[in-house]
Amino acid sequence: MSTLKDVKVGEKCVVSKLTGEGAIKRRIMDMGLTKNTEVLVHKVAPLGDPIEVTVRGYELSLRKDEAQCIEVRDVAVA
């Protein structure tokens, strides 16, 4: 299973699982990243941190450690 950190710029994916715990998991969910949510990766900073994505119609920046807690699958996979 890949994580949001591994998704390339311009690719879409779907959240399949959140692996973070406690405050990190709550923060991710509060930002709208929940199971079966579609995510589009817009930009990745030169050193990979932060990652800019579109979720539910708005733009969001995530730290690399947050993106690593979000397991994703390809949009085409049901």
C-alpha positions in Angstrom: 0.0 0.0 0.0 1.4 3.4 -0.9 1.1 6.6 1.1 0.1 10.1 0.0 3.8 11.0 0.3 4.6 8.7 -2.6 2.0 10.1 -5.0 3.4 12.1 -7.9 2.5 15.7 -8.8 -0.7 15.8 -11.0 -1.9 12.4 -9.9 -5.2 11.7 -8.2 -5.7 9.1 -5.5 -8.3 8.0 -2.9 -7.7 7.7 0.8 -7.9 4.1 1.9 -6.7 4.2 5.5 -5.3 6.6 8.1 -2.4 5.1 10.1 -1.6 8.0 12.4 -2.6 8.0 16.1 -3.9 10.5 18.5 -3.5 14.2 17.7 -2.0 13.5 14.2 -4.9 11.3 13.1 -7.5 13.8 14.5 -5.7 16.7 12.7 -5.8 14.8 9.4 -9.5 13.9 9.8 -10.3 17.5 10.8 -8.8 18.7 7.5 -11.3 16.5 5.6 -9.0 13.6 4.7 -11.2 10.6 5.6 -11.6 7.2 4.0 -12.7 7.2 0.3 -11.9 10.9 -0.1 -10.3 11.8 -3.5 -7.1 13.8 -3.4 -5.2 15.6 -6.1 -1.5 16.4 -5.6 -0.6 19.9 -6.9 2.9 20.6 -5.7 5.7 19.0 -3.7 8.4 21.3 -2.3 12.0 20.7 -3.5 12.9 18.8 -0.3 9.5 17.0 -0.3 8.0 19.1 2.6 5.3 20.4 2.4 3.0 18.7 -0.1 0.2 20.8 -1.6 -3.1 18.9 -2.4 -6.7 19.6 -3.3 -9.3 17.9 -1.0 -13.1 18.4 -1.2 -12.6 21.5 -3.4 -10.1 23.3 -1.3 -6.3 23.5 -1.2 -4.3 22.1 1.7 -0.6 21.8 2.6 0.6 18.7 4.5 3.9 18.0 6.2 5.7 14.9 5.0 5.1 13.1 8.2 1.4 13.7 8.0 1.3 12.5 4.3 3.1 9.4 5.4 0.2 8.5 7.7 -2.3 8.5 4.8 -2.5 5.2 2.9 -3.9 5.7 -0.6 -5.0 3.7 -3.7 -5.4 4.6 -7.3 -8.6 6.3 -8.3 -9.5 3.6 -10.8 -9.3 0.8 -8.1 -12.8 0.2 -6.7 
